[in-house]
């Protein structure tokens, strides 16, 4: 009788081990979220870099037009406008948009990446619009144009 009872017993089955693969849906969603975040961050970084390069190309084209300008008054006006745009692009509208005259030249001197002395050499930007054309000399613009090229880079 005891053999009959023992023959009716079955072996104990252990719980199957949980494999790490295939992953549960929650892990797949977490991986997808991390990947999407990385793609977005990388995409935004590339977009900002291309935007800056595009702006630099436009500024280079404007500077080339300024260099080719024959009228010294128009050249001074265009260069001043380009410098204002560069300053606003790099430092924001609040820091420099309202400046004019000597304060503008002082601000340019303080923030110029090439340490060009705009207060000493940039007076032409302030006075060229009001000066007679005969008193303006073309080579006075050369140092300012070189400093502006460095500012763009």
C-alpha positions as a Markdown table, in Angstrom:
| # | Residue | x | y | z |
|---|---|---|---|---|
| 1 | Unk | 0.0 | 0.0 | 0.0 |
| 2 | Unk | 2.8 | 2.3 | 0.8 |
| 3 | Unk | 4.3 | 1.7 | -2.7 |
| 4 | Unk | 1.0 | 2.8 | -4.2 |
| 5 | Unk | 1.1 | 6.0 | -2.4 |
| 6 | Unk | 4.7 | 6.7 | -3.3 |
| 7 | Unk | 4.0 | 6.0 | -7.0 |
| 8 | Unk | 1.3 | 8.6 | -7.0 |
| 9 | Unk | 3.8 | 11.3 | -5.9 |
| 10 | Unk | 5.2 | 13.6 | -8.6 |
| 11 | Unk | 8.5 | 15.4 | -8.6 |
| 12 | Unk | 8.6 | 19.1 | -7.5 |
| 13 | Unk | 8.9 | 21.4 | -10.5 |
| 14 | Unk | 10.9 | 24.6 | -9.8 |
| 15 | Unk | 9.8 | 27.9 | -11.1 |
| 16 | Unk | 11.3 | 28.7 | -14.5 |
| 17 | Unk | 14.1 | 31.3 | -14.4 |
| 18 | Unk | 13.3 | 34.6 | -15.9 |
| 19 | Unk | 15.4 | 35.3 | -19.0 |
| 20 | Unk | 16.7 | 38.8 | -19.6 |
| 21 | Unk | 15.7 | 38.5 | -23.2 |
| 22 | Unk | 13.2 | 39.1 | -24.6 |
| 23 | Unk | 12.6 | 42.3 | -22.6 |
| 24 | Unk | 9.2 | 43.2 | -21.3 |
| 25 | Unk | 7.2 | 46.0 | -23.0 |
| 26 | Unk | 8.1 | 48.5 | -20.3 |
| 27 | Unk | 11.8 | 48.1 | -21.0 |
| 28 | Unk | 11.2 | 48.6 | -24.7 |
| 29 | Unk | 9.3 | 51.8 | -24.0 |
| 30 | Unk | 12.1 | 53.1 | -21.8 |
| 31 | Unk | 14.7 | 52.3 | -24.4 |
| 32 | Unk | 12.6 | 54.0 | -27.1 |
| 33 | Unk | 12.2 | 57.1 | -24.8 |
| 34 | Unk | 15.9 | 57.3 | -24.2 |
| 35 | Unk | 16.8 | 56.9 | -27.9 |
| 36 | Unk | 14.2 | 59.5 | -28.9 |
| 37 | Unk | 15.6 | 62.0 | -26.3 |
| 38 | Unk | 19.2 | 61.4 | -27.6 |
| 39 | Unk | 18.1 | 61.9 | -31.2 |
| 40 | Unk | 16.3 | 65.1 | -30.3 |
| 41 | Unk | 19.2 | 66.5 | -28.4 |
| 42 | Unk | 21.6 | 65.6 | -31.2 |
| 43 | Unk | 19.2 | 67.1 | -33.8 |
| 44 | Unk | 18.9 | 70.4 | -31.9 |
| 45 | Unk | 22.7 | 70.7 | -31.6 |
| 46 | Unk | 23.1 | 70.1 | -35.3 |
| 47 | Unk | 20.4 | 72.6 | -36.1 |
| 48 | Unk | 21.9 | 75.3 | -33.9 |
| 49 | Unk | 25.4 | 74.7 | -35.4 |
| 50 | Unk | 24.0 | 75.0 | -39.0 |
| 51 | Unk | 22.0 | 78.1 | -38.0 |
| 52 | Unk | 25.2 | 79.7 | -36.8 |
| 53 | Unk | 27.1 | 78.7 | -39.9 |
| 54 | Unk | 24.3 | 80.1 | -42.1 |
| 55 | Unk | 24.3 | 83.4 | -40.2 |
| 56 | Unk | 28.1 | 83.6 | -40.6 |
| 57 | Unk | 27.8 | 83.1 | -44.3 |
| 58 | Unk | 25.2 | 85.8 | -44.6 |
| 59 | Unk | 27.4 | 88.2 | -42.5 |
| 60 | Unk | 30.4 | 87.4 | -44.7 |
| 61 | Unk | 28.3 | 88.2 | -47.8 |
| 62 | Unk | 27.1 | 91.5 | -46.3 |
| 63 | Unk | 30.7 | 92.3 | -45.4 |
| 64 | Unk | 31.8 | 91.6 | -48.9 |
| 65 | Unk | 29.1 | 94.0 | -50.2 |
| 66 | Unk | 30.4 | 96.6 | -47.7 |
| 67 | Unk | 34.0 | 96.2 | -48.9 |
| 68 | Unk | 32.8 | 96.6 | -52.5 |
| 69 | Unk | 30.8 | 99.8 | -51.8 |
| 70 | Unk | 32.4 | 102.7 | -53.6 |
| 71 | Unk | 30.6 | 105.6 | -51.7 |
| 72 | Unk | 32.4 | 106.1 | -48.3 |
| 73 | Unk | 29.3 | 107.4 | -46.6 |
| 74 | Unk | 27.3 | 104.3 | -47.6 |
| 75 | Unk | 30.2 | 102.1 | -46.7 |
| 76 | Unk | 30.3 | 103.6 | -43.2 |
| 77 | Unk | 26.6 | 103.3 | -42.8 |
| 78 | Unk | 26.5 | 99.7 | -43.9 |
| 79 | Unk | 29.5 | 98.8 | -41.7 |
| 80 | Unk | 27.9 | 100.4 | -38.7 |
| 81 | Unk | 24.7 | 98.5 | -39.4 |
| 82 | Unk | 26.6 | 95.2 | -39.8 |
| 83 | Unk | 28.4 | 95.7 | -36.5 |
| 84 | Unk | 25.1 | 96.4 | -34.8 |
| 85 | Unk | 23.7 | 93.2 | -36.2 |
| 86 | Unk | 26.7 | 91.2 | -35.1 |
| 87 | Unk | 26.6 | 92.6 | -31.6 |
| 88 | Unk | 22.9 | 91.9 | -31.2 |
| 89 | Unk | 23.4 | 88.4 | -32.6 |
| 90 | Unk | 26.2 | 87.6 | -30.2 |
| 91 | Unk | 25.2 | 89.5 | -27.1 |
| 92 | Unk | 21.5 | 90.1 | -27.3 |
| 93 | Unk | 19.4 | 93.2 | -28.0 |
| 94 | Unk | 19.3 | 94.4 | -24.4 |
| 95 | Unk | 23.1 | 94.8 | -24.1 |
| 96 | Unk | 23.8 | 96.9 | -27.1 |
| 97 | Unk | 20.8 | 98.0 | -29.2 |
| 98 | Unk | 20.3 | 101.3 | -27.5 |
| 99 | Unk | 23.9 | 102.5 | -27.6 |
| 100 | Unk | 25.1 | 105.2 | -29.9 |
| 101 | Unk | 28.0 | 107.6 | -30.3 |
| 102 | Unk | 31.0 | 107.2 | -28.0 |
| 103 | Unk | 29.1 | 104.7 | -25.8 |
| 104 | Unk | 28.6 | 102.5 | -28.8 |
| 105 | Unk | 32.3 | 102.7 | -29.7 |
| 106 | Unk | 33.3 | 102.0 | -26.1 |
| 107 | Unk | 31.0 | 98.9 | -26.1 |
| 108 | Unk | 32.6 | 97.7 | -29.3 |
| 109 | Unk | 36.1 | 98.1 | -27.9 |
| 110 | Unk | 35.2 | 96.2 | -24.7 |
| 111 | Unk | 33.5 | 93.3 | -26.5 |
| 112 | Unk | 35.6 | 93.0 | -29.6 |
| 113 | Unk | 37.2 | 89.5 | -29.9 |
| 114 | Unk | 40.3 | 90.9 | -31.7 |
| 115 | Unk | 40.7 | 93.7 | -29.1 |
| 116 | Unk | 40.5 | 96.3 | -31.8 |
| 117 | Unk | 40.4 | 99.9 | -30.4 |
| 118 | Unk | 37.1 | 101.1 | -31.9 |
| 119 | Unk | 37.2 | 104.3 | -29.9 |
| 120 | Unk | 40.4 | 105.4 | -31.6 |
| 121 | Unk | 39.9 | 104.0 | -35.0 |
| 122 | Unk | 36.1 | 103.9 | -35.3 |
| 123 | Unk | 35.3 | 107.6 | -35.2 |
| 124 | Unk | 34.7 | 107.3 | -38.9 |
| 125 | Unk | 31.5 | 105.3 | -38.2 |
| 126 | Unk | 30.1 | 108.3 | -36.2 |
| 127 | Unk | 31.3 | 111.1 | -38.5 |
| 128 | Unk | 31.2 | 109.7 | -42.0 |
| 129 | Unk | 27.5 | 110.4 | -42.6 |
| 130 | Unk | 28.0 | 114.1 | -41.8 |
| 131 | Unk | 31.4 | 114.6 | -43.4 |
| 132 | Unk | 31.9 | 115.9 | -46.9 |
| 133 | Unk | 32.8 | 113.1 | -49.3 |
| 134 | Unk | 36.0 | 114.6 | -50.3 |
| 135 | Unk | 37.4 | 114.3 | -46.8 |
| 136 | Unk | 36.8 | 110.5 | -46.5 |
| 137 | Unk | 39.6 | 108.3 | -47.5 |
| 138 | Unk | 39.1 | 104.7 | -48.6 |
| 139 | Unk | 42.0 | 103.2 | -46.6 |
| 140 | Unk | 40.6 | 104.4 | -43.3 |
| 141 | Unk | 38.0 | 101.6 | -43.6 |
| 142 | Unk | 40.6 | 98.8 | -43.9 |
| 143 | Unk | 41.4 | 98.3 | -40.2 |
| 144 | Unk | 37.7 | 98.3 | -39.3 |
| 145 | Unk | 36.9 | 95.8 | -42.1 |
| 146 | Unk | 39.6 | 93.5 | -40.8 |
| 147 | Unk | 38.3 | 93.8 | -37.3 |
| 148 | Unk | 34.8 | 93.1 | -38.5 |
| 149 | Unk | 36.0 | 89.9 | -40.3 |
| 150 | Unk | 37.4 | 88.7 | -37.0 |
| 151 | Unk | 34.2 | 89.6 | -35.2 |
| 152 | Unk | 32.2 | 87.4 | -37.6 |
| 153 | Unk | 34.5 | 84.4 | -37.0 |
